[in-house]
Amino acid sequence: MRAQSVKLVLRLVTVAALAGAALAVVAPGPAVAAGVPCQRSYTDEADVAIPNPGFTTAPEIDVPDDGLVVTDVDVAVNITHPEDVDLELFLDSHAPDASFRHGNRLVNRDGAFGDNYTGTVFDDEATTPVSWSDAPFTGRFKPDRPLSVHDGDVGGFYRLVLQDDDGFAGTNGTLLDWSLTFRYQSCDFDSDGVEDHADSCLGVTAHTATGCPLTTRTVTAKYKHGAFKGALASPVAGCTAGQGVTIWKSRSGADKVVGMATTLSDGSYKLKRAKHVGRYYATSGRVAVTDVAECPAVQSATFRIR
Protein backbone atom coordinates (compact mmCIF):
# COMPACT_ATOMS: atom_id res chain seq x y z
CA MET A 1 0.00 0.00 0.00
CA ARG A 2 1.49 3.33 -1.05
CA ALA A 3 -0.42 5.57 1.34
CA GLN A 4 -2.27 5.42 4.62
CA SER A 5 -4.10 2.19 5.26
CA VAL A 6 -7.62 2.05 3.94
CA LYS A 7 -10.53 -0.04 5.02
CA LEU A 8 -11.65 -2.38 2.27
CA VAL A 9 -15.29 -3.30 2.08
CA LEU A 10 -15.94 -5.96 -0.51
CA ARG A 11 -19.43 -6.44 -1.78
CA LEU A 12 -20.27 -9.05 -4.25
CA VAL A 13 -23.58 -8.94 -5.94
CA THR A 14 -24.58 -12.31 -7.25
CA VAL A 15 -27.35 -13.87 -9.26
CA ALA A 16 -28.82 -17.03 -7.80
CA ALA A 17 -30.11 -18.40 -11.13
CA LEU A 18 -27.59 -20.73 -12.76
CA ALA A 19 -27.47 -21.58 -16.45
CA GLY A 20 -27.50 -25.18 -17.64
CA ALA A 21 -29.98 -27.99 -17.99
CA ALA A 22 -31.11 -30.01 -14.99
CA LEU A 23 -29.41 -27.69 -12.54
CA ALA A 24 -31.20 -26.30 -9.50
CA VAL A 25 -30.09 -23.99 -6.73
CA VAL A 26 -31.04 -24.56 -3.11
CA ALA A 27 -30.81 -21.16 -1.41
CA PRO A 28 -31.17 -20.52 2.32
CA GLY A 29 -32.52 -16.99 1.75
CA PRO A 30 -34.40 -14.95 -0.88
CA ALA A 31 -33.09 -15.22 -4.42
CA VAL A 32 -31.22 -12.25 -5.86
CA ALA A 33 -32.76 -10.79 -9.02
CA ALA A 34 -31.16 -11.90 -12.27
CA GLY A 35 -29.19 -9.44 -14.37
CA VAL A 36 -27.38 -7.63 -11.54
CA PRO A 37 -23.81 -6.90 -12.67
CA CYS A 38 -20.69 -7.80 -10.74
CA GLN A 39 -19.65 -4.99 -8.45
CA ARG A 40 -17.11 -4.29 -5.75
CA SER A 41 -16.85 -1.37 -3.33
CA TYR A 42 -14.01 0.12 -1.31
CA THR A 43 -14.57 2.51 1.60
CA ASP A 44 -12.05 4.80 3.29
CA GLU A 45 -13.14 6.27 6.63
CA ALA A 46 -10.86 9.22 6.04
CA ASP A 47 -11.74 11.92 8.60
CA VAL A 48 -9.46 14.35 6.75
CA ALA A 49 -9.44 18.10 7.44
CA ILE A 50 -9.99 20.40 4.46
CA PRO A 51 -7.79 23.51 4.87
CA ASN A 52 -9.10 26.99 4.09
CA PRO A 53 -7.79 28.01 1.66
CA GLY A 54 -5.94 25.08 0.12
CA PHE A 55 -6.40 21.48 -0.90
CA THR A 56 -6.01 18.05 0.61
CA THR A 57 -5.97 14.47 -0.62
CA ALA A 58 -7.77 11.58 1.02
CA PRO A 59 -5.76 8.38 1.58
CA GLU A 60 -5.47 6.47 -1.68
CA ILE A 61 -7.71 3.52 -2.36
CA ASP A 62 -5.65 0.68 -3.78
CA VAL A 63 -7.63 -1.46 -6.24
CA PRO A 64 -6.08 -4.90 -6.96
CA ASP A 65 -4.63 -5.46 -10.41
CA ASP A 66 -6.71 -8.62 -10.86
CA GLY A 67 -7.50 -8.33 -14.55
CA LEU A 68 -11.09 -7.15 -14.07
CA VAL A 69 -12.02 -4.39 -16.52
CA VAL A 70 -14.10 -1.51 -15.14
CA THR A 71 -17.33 -0.63 -16.95
CA ASP A 72 -18.74 1.89 -14.46
CA VAL A 73 -17.54 3.90 -11.44
CA ASP A 74 -19.55 5.64 -8.71
CA VAL A 75 -18.09 7.85 -5.96
CA ALA A 76 -19.80 8.43 -2.60
CA VAL A 77 -18.79 11.11 -0.07
CA ASN A 78 -19.76 12.47 3.33
CA ILE A 79 -18.36 15.93 4.03
CA THR A 80 -19.02 18.56 6.66
CA HIS A 81 -18.47 22.14 5.44
CA PRO A 82 -20.31 25.38 6.28
CA GLU A 83 -20.22 26.68 2.67
CA ASP A 84 -20.29 24.08 -0.10
CA VAL A 85 -19.83 26.82 -2.68
CA ASP A 86 -16.16 26.96 -1.65
CA LEU A 87 -15.42 23.36 -2.63
CA GLU A 88 -14.11 21.56 -5.68
CA LEU A 89 -13.77 17.77 -5.69
CA PHE A 90 -11.68 15.68 -8.09
CA LEU A 91 -11.12 11.96 -8.62
CA ASP A 92 -7.66 11.00 -9.92
CA SER A 93 -6.49 7.53 -10.87
CA HIS A 94 -3.03 6.09 -11.33
CA ALA A 95 -2.00 2.84 -12.99
CA PRO A 96 -0.52 0.03 -10.86
CA ASP A 97 2.95 1.35 -11.79
CA ALA A 98 1.93 4.72 -10.24
CA SER A 99 1.77 6.58 -13.57
CA PHE A 100 -1.09 9.07 -13.86
CA ARG A 101 -4.07 7.79 -15.85
CA HIS A 102 -7.14 9.99 -15.57
CA GLY A 103 -8.71 12.77 -13.58
CA ASN A 104 -12.18 14.25 -13.53
CA ARG A 105 -13.90 16.95 -11.53
CA LEU A 106 -16.88 15.84 -9.47
CA VAL A 107 -17.96 19.21 -8.06
CA ASN A 108 -17.23 22.78 -9.16
CA ARG A 109 -18.23 25.08 -6.29
CA ASP A 110 -21.88 24.03 -6.26
CA GLY A 111 -24.53 24.31 -3.56
CA ALA A 112 -24.59 28.11 -3.10
CA PHE A 113 -24.09 28.83 0.61
CA GLY A 114 -25.60 25.58 1.89
CA ASP A 115 -23.55 23.23 4.01
CA ASN A 116 -22.36 19.60 3.88
CA TYR A 117 -22.41 16.68 1.48
CA THR A 118 -24.49 14.00 3.18
CA GLY A 119 -24.88 10.60 1.54
CA THR A 120 -23.85 12.07 -1.81
CA VAL A 121 -23.19 9.68 -4.70
CA PHE A 122 -21.71 10.81 -8.01
CA ASP A 123 -23.10 8.55 -10.72
CA ASP A 124 -22.96 9.05 -14.50
CA GLU A 125 -26.35 7.30 -14.76
CA ALA A 126 -28.08 9.70 -12.36
CA THR A 127 -30.75 11.96 -13.86
CA THR A 128 -29.90 15.21 -12.04
CA PRO A 129 -26.58 17.09 -12.46
CA VAL A 130 -24.99 18.06 -9.16
CA SER A 131 -24.80 21.66 -10.40
CA TRP A 132 -28.62 21.80 -10.49
CA SER A 133 -28.97 20.61 -6.90
CA ASP A 134 -28.76 22.05 -3.42
CA ALA A 135 -26.88 21.16 -0.25
CA PRO A 136 -26.60 18.71 1.42
CA PHE A 137 -26.81 16.83 -1.92
CA THR A 138 -28.34 13.67 -0.49
CA GLY A 139 -28.88 11.11 -3.25
CA ARG A 140 -27.34 10.34 -6.64
CA PHE A 141 -26.13 13.07 -9.00
CA LYS A 142 -24.28 13.43 -12.28
CA PRO A 143 -20.76 14.72 -11.58
CA ASP A 144 -19.38 17.90 -13.11
CA ARG A 145 -17.31 15.77 -15.52
CA PRO A 146 -18.16 12.16 -16.47
CA LEU A 147 -16.68 9.32 -14.46
CA SER A 148 -16.70 7.23 -17.64
CA VAL A 149 -13.15 8.45 -18.22
CA HIS A 150 -12.16 5.64 -15.82
CA ASP A 151 -14.06 2.94 -17.73
CA GLY A 152 -11.76 0.30 -19.18
CA ASP A 153 -9.20 0.60 -16.38
CA VAL A 154 -7.78 -2.40 -14.53
CA GLY A 155 -6.59 -2.04 -10.93
CA GLY A 156 -4.63 1.01 -9.79
CA PHE A 157 -4.66 3.74 -7.15
CA TYR A 158 -7.50 6.25 -6.76
CA ARG A 159 -7.33 9.59 -4.96
CA LEU A 160 -10.04 12.01 -3.92
CA VAL A 161 -8.73 15.59 -4.03
CA LEU A 162 -10.63 18.36 -2.19
CA GLN A 163 -9.95 22.05 -2.71
CA ASP A 164 -11.32 25.00 -0.73
CA ASP A 165 -11.16 28.13 -2.90
CA ASP A 166 -12.28 30.58 -0.23
CA GLY A 167 -9.99 32.43 2.17
CA PHE A 168 -12.42 33.51 4.87
CA ALA A 169 -11.76 32.20 8.35
CA GLY A 170 -14.17 29.78 9.96
CA THR A 171 -15.15 27.86 6.84
CA ASN A 172 -12.96 24.80 7.30
CA GLY A 173 -14.46 21.40 6.56
CA THR A 174 -13.83 17.69 7.02
CA LEU A 175 -14.04 14.71 4.69
CA LEU A 176 -15.68 12.09 6.91
CA ASP A 177 -15.47 9.17 4.49
CA TRP A 178 -15.58 8.30 0.83
CA SER A 179 -16.03 5.17 -1.25
CA LEU A 180 -15.65 3.84 -4.77
CA THR A 181 -17.99 1.31 -6.39
CA PHE A 182 -16.79 -0.45 -9.52
CA ARG A 183 -18.94 -2.53 -11.84
CA TYR A 184 -17.68 -5.14 -14.27
CA GLN A 185 -19.19 -7.02 -17.19
CA SER A 186 -17.39 -10.14 -16.07
CA CYS A 187 -15.90 -11.22 -12.76
CA ASP A 188 -14.65 -14.28 -10.94
CA PHE A 189 -13.42 -12.97 -7.60
CA ASP A 190 -12.63 -16.39 -6.14
CA SER A 191 -10.78 -17.56 -9.29
CA ASP A 192 -12.58 -20.87 -9.64
CA GLY A 193 -13.53 -20.47 -13.29
CA VAL A 194 -17.20 -19.76 -12.50
CA GLU A 195 -18.50 -16.24 -13.10
CA ASP A 196 -19.72 -14.70 -9.84
CA HIS A 197 -23.18 -14.07 -11.29
CA ALA A 198 -23.44 -17.88 -11.64
CA ASP A 199 -21.37 -18.92 -8.60
CA SER A 200 -23.36 -20.51 -5.78
CA CYS A 201 -20.40 -20.47 -3.37
CA LEU A 202 -18.76 -17.06 -3.59
CA GLY A 203 -15.39 -16.82 -1.91
CA VAL A 204 -14.79 -20.56 -2.26
CA THR A 205 -12.37 -21.77 -4.92
CA ALA A 206 -14.05 -24.93 -6.18
CA HIS A 207 -13.58 -25.91 -9.81
CA THR A 208 -17.07 -27.28 -10.37
CA ALA A 209 -19.96 -26.20 -12.57
CA THR A 210 -21.60 -24.35 -9.67
CA GLY A 211 -18.49 -23.01 -7.93
CA CYS A 212 -19.25 -25.09 -4.82
CA PRO A 213 -17.15 -27.96 -3.43
CA LEU A 214 -18.42 -31.34 -4.60
CA THR A 215 -20.04 -33.59 -1.99
CA THR A 216 -21.30 -37.17 -2.24
CA ARG A 217 -24.86 -38.34 -2.85
CA THR A 218 -26.70 -41.57 -3.62
CA VAL A 219 -30.24 -42.55 -4.55
CA THR A 220 -32.02 -45.87 -4.04
CA ALA A 221 -35.15 -47.28 -5.67
CA LYS A 222 -37.49 -50.26 -5.33
CA TYR A 223 -41.14 -51.14 -5.97
CA LYS A 224 -43.32 -52.28 -3.08
CA HIS A 225 -47.04 -52.22 -2.26
CA GLY A 226 -48.05 -50.32 -5.39
CA ALA A 227 -45.41 -47.59 -5.24
CA PHE A 228 -41.86 -46.78 -6.19
CA LYS A 229 -39.92 -45.95 -3.04
CA GLY A 230 -36.41 -44.95 -2.12
CA ALA A 231 -34.28 -42.20 -0.68
CA LEU A 232 -31.54 -39.71 -1.39
CA ALA A 233 -28.58 -39.81 0.98
CA SER A 234 -25.79 -37.26 1.44
CA PRO A 235 -23.77 -35.65 4.26
CA VAL A 236 -25.32 -32.34 3.14
CA ALA A 237 -28.99 -32.04 4.11
CA GLY A 238 -29.76 -29.67 1.26
CA CYS A 239 -28.79 -32.40 -1.20
CA THR A 240 -31.55 -34.71 0.00
CA ALA A 241 -34.58 -32.78 1.29
CA GLY A 242 -37.08 -31.35 -1.17
CA GLN A 243 -35.29 -32.72 -4.22
CA GLY A 244 -36.79 -34.14 -7.39
CA VAL A 245 -36.47 -37.83 -8.20
CA THR A 246 -37.43 -39.28 -11.58
CA ILE A 247 -38.41 -42.93 -12.08
CA TRP A 248 -37.45 -44.42 -15.45
CA LYS A 249 -38.37 -47.63 -17.27
CA SER A 250 -35.55 -49.19 -19.28
CA ARG A 251 -36.43 -49.92 -22.90
CA SER A 252 -34.56 -51.06 -26.00
CA GLY A 253 -34.86 -47.54 -27.43
CA ALA A 254 -35.06 -44.39 -25.33
CA ASP A 255 -35.91 -45.02 -21.69
CA LYS A 256 -39.36 -43.86 -20.61
CA VAL A 257 -40.21 -41.54 -17.72
CA VAL A 258 -42.66 -43.22 -15.37
CA GLY A 259 -43.12 -40.21 -13.10
CA MET A 260 -41.50 -37.76 -10.71
CA ALA A 261 -41.57 -37.39 -6.93
CA THR A 262 -40.20 -34.89 -4.42
CA THR A 263 -38.24 -36.09 -1.41
CA LEU A 264 -39.35 -35.43 2.16
CA SER A 265 -37.17 -33.84 4.84
CA ASP A 266 -35.49 -37.20 5.52
CA GLY A 267 -34.67 -37.68 1.82
CA SER A 268 -37.27 -40.40 1.22
CA TYR A 269 -39.74 -40.38 -1.65
CA LYS A 270 -42.78 -42.35 -2.83
CA LEU A 271 -44.45 -42.51 -6.24
CA LYS A 272 -47.67 -44.52 -6.54
CA ARG A 273 -47.98 -46.38 -9.83
CA ALA A 274 -49.65 -49.57 -11.04
CA LYS A 275 -47.42 -52.60 -11.27
CA HIS A 276 -45.95 -53.36 -14.71
CA VAL A 277 -43.28 -55.89 -15.51
CA GLY A 278 -39.96 -54.37 -16.52
CA ARG A 279 -36.63 -52.91 -15.45
CA TYR A 280 -36.59 -49.57 -13.61
CA TYR A 281 -34.22 -47.08 -12.01
CA ALA A 282 -34.29 -43.64 -10.37
CA THR A 283 -32.31 -40.46 -11.03
CA SER A 284 -31.91 -37.07 -9.38
CA GLY A 285 -30.30 -34.09 -11.10
CA ARG A 286 -27.36 -32.00 -9.94
CA VAL A 287 -28.17 -29.23 -7.46
CA ALA A 288 -26.18 -26.51 -5.71
CA VAL A 289 -26.73 -25.75 -2.04
CA THR A 290 -25.84 -22.06 -1.83
CA ASP A 291 -22.60 -21.39 0.07
CA VAL A 292 -22.34 -25.08 1.00
CA ALA A 293 -21.84 -27.69 -1.71
CA GLU A 294 -22.56 -29.04 -5.16
CA CYS A 295 -24.68 -32.20 -5.05
CA PRO A 296 -23.88 -34.45 -8.02
CA ALA A 297 -26.47 -36.00 -10.30
CA VAL A 298 -27.10 -39.58 -9.26
CA GLN A 299 -28.67 -42.76 -10.61
CA SER A 300 -29.79 -45.82 -8.68
CA ALA A 301 -29.11 -49.42 -9.52
CA THR A 302 -31.57 -50.93 -11.98
CA PHE A 303 -34.15 -53.30 -10.48
CA ARG A 304 -36.73 -55.62 -12.00
CA ILE A 305 -40.48 -55.86 -11.44
CA ARG A 306 -41.70 -59.35 -12.29
N, C-alpha and C positions, 0 to 999 in steps of 0.2 A: 504494500500500500504506500503510495507516494505522499499522502497527506495525513491529516488527523484521521483516527479510526472512525468509521461510519457504521451505523447499525443497518444491517441488511435484513430486509423483510421480503421473503420470497413467497409469491402467491402464484399458484398454478391453477389456471382455470381449465377444467377438463370437461369432456363430453362423455356421458355414460353410455351412449349407444355405440356399439362396436359393429364394424362392417364384417361381412362374411356369413355364409350360410350355416344354419344349425348352430349358431352361437348366441348364447343368452348371457345376460349380466345379472348377478344377484347382488343388489345394492342394499346396504344397511340403512340408508337415508334416502331423501327425495332425489330423483334423477336431475342432473343438470341439463338445461336446454341444449339441444344440438346447435351447432354452428357458431359457438363461442370460440373466438380465436385464442391461441396460446398467448399468455401475457405474464410478465414478471415485473415486480415493483421493488424499488429500493428506497428506503427512507433514512434521512439524516436528521436526527434531533439536534439541530445546530446550536441554537441559543447564541447567535452571533450578533454583536452590537453593530449598528450602522452609524458610522461617524457623520457629523454634520459640520461643514461640508466634507465630502470625500466619498470613497468607495470601499467596499469590503468584498471578500470572496468566501462563500461557505466552503466547508471541507469538501474535497472532491468525492464524488461517488465513482467507485471503481467497478466497471461492468466487465465480467469475465469475457475473455476472447475465446468463446466456445463455438464459434462458427455460425451462430444464429444471426440471421439478417433481419434488421429492424424494418418494419413496415409502418409503424406509427409510434409517436412519442407524446406523452402528456406530462405536464409539470404541475405539481401542486405545492402551494406555499401557505404558511401562516406567519403573518408579520404584524407587529404592533408599531404604529407610527402615527403621530398626531396630524400630519398633513401629507396624504398620499400624493398630492400634486408635486411633491419634491422628488419623488422616486423614479428611477429607471431600473429595470431588471433585465438581465441578459442571461442566456444559456450558451455556454461555450463547450465544445467537445474536442478532445484530443485522441489521436490514435493510440493503440497500445504502446507504440514506441515513443509516445509523448509529443509527437508532432501535431501542430494545430490542424484541426479538420474544418469545423464549422462554428459559426456563432450567429445567434439571432436575438433580437430584442423582443422581450415579452411585454413590457410596459414602458410607455413613454410619457411619464408625468401625467397620469390620468387620475380621475377621482376628485377633481377640484380640491376643496379644503376638507374633505372627509377624512376619516382616520381608519387605519388598519386594512389588512387583507386577511379575511377570515374564511377558511375552507375554500380558497380560490384555486381553481384548476384551469390551466391554459391548455386548450384542446382545439386543434385545427378543425375538428368536426362540429364544434359548438356553433350555435346559430347567431349568437350576439357577440360583436367585437367588444373587447375590454374597454376600448375608447368611448363606447356608447353607454357605459355603465357607471354606477356610482359605488362609492365605498359603503360597506366593507368588501364588496365584490364576492359575495358568497355564491358559489355555483360554478358553472363551466363557461368559459369565454374564449373567443378567438384571440390569440396573442397579437401583438403589434406587427410582428413578422412571422411567417409560417414556420412551424416546427418541422415541416416536411423536409427541410434542408438536412435533417439528420437521418431521414429514411435511407435505407441501404447500408447503413453502418454496421460494423461488427465489433463488439467489445469497445474498450476505451475508457477514458476518464472524462467525467462531466463536471462542470463547475457552474454554480449560480453566482453571478456577479450583481451586486446591489450598489447603486450610486445615488447619493443625496446631493441634489444640485442647489440646495438652498443654504445660505450662510447664517440664518437667524438662530440665535441660541434657543435652547429648549425644545427643539424639534428632532431630537435624536430618536432612533427607532431600534427595533430588535427583530432579527429573523429567528422565529421560534423553531421552525422545522421546515423541511422541504422534501419532496419525493419525486422520483421519476417512475413512470410506468411505460414499459416497452411492450409492443405487440409484434407477433411474428406470424408469418404464414405457415411456418413449419417449425416444430420443436420436439425434441426428445431429451428432456432435461436429465433423465436418469440413464441415458446412453444404452438402452437395451434393444434398440432397433424398432421400437413401437412408438409411433407418434403419440404425444401426450393427450391429444384429443381422442385417442382410441385406447389409451393405456388404463387398465383397471387397477393397477397397483403402482401409482406414482411414487417415485423415490426409491423403488426397488428395481435393481438391475436383474431382470429375469428374461432370458432370450426365448420367450414363448410368444404365441400368437396374441395373447392378451396382455403381456407384460407382467404377469403374475407368476410366482414360482409354481411349478407343477407338483401336484399332490397325487395320491393314488385313489382309485375308485373301482368298484366292481358292481356288477348287477347279476342277480339270479332270476330264474324263471322256472315255473312248473305249472301244471294244470291239475286242479283238484276241486271237486264238488261244484262243477259248473263255472269255474272262473280261472283265469290266469292269475297267478300270484308270484310274488317275489319281493326283492328289496335291493335298494342301493346301499352300499357300504363305503365309508371313507372316513379318515381321521378328521376331515373338515365337515362340520355339520351342514354348512351351506351347499355342499356338494350332493347331499342326500335328500333333504327336506324340500318339499314343494317342487320337485323336478319332474319333467316329463319322461315317460317310458313308453316306447312303442313296441307292440307285439307283432312279429312277422311270421308268415308261413313260407317255408322254403318250397320253391317250385323249380322245375327244370329251366324255365325262362327267368323273368324278373320275379323276385320274391314279392309277396303280396302283404300289404298292411292289414292286419286283423283289427287293430284298434289302438287307442292311446289311453294312458292313465296317468294320474299325477300322484306322486308319492306323499305319504303322510309325514308327520314330524319325525317319526322314527325311521323313515326311509322306505317303509313298506308300501306296496301298491296292490290293487286288485282290479281286474277287468273281467266282468261277467260276459261270457260268450257260450253259445251252444257247443257241444262236443263234436269235433270233426277229426277224422283220422288224418294224420300228417306229421310233419316235422316243423317245429317252431323254435323261435328264439326271441330274446328281448334286447333292445338297444336304448341308450340314453345319450343325447348329444353333449358336446363339450359346453361347459359353462364357466364363467369367471365369477368368483366371489370377491367383490370389490375390496381392495386393500388386504386380501388374504391369500388367495390361491387360484390357480387354474385347475379345473376339474376335467380330466380327459374324457373323451367320448368312450363309451364302453359297450361291449356286446357279451351276452351270456352264452353259455354252452347251449348247443342245440339239443332239444329233447323231443321225444316221440309220443304222440297220442295214438293209442291203438283202438 
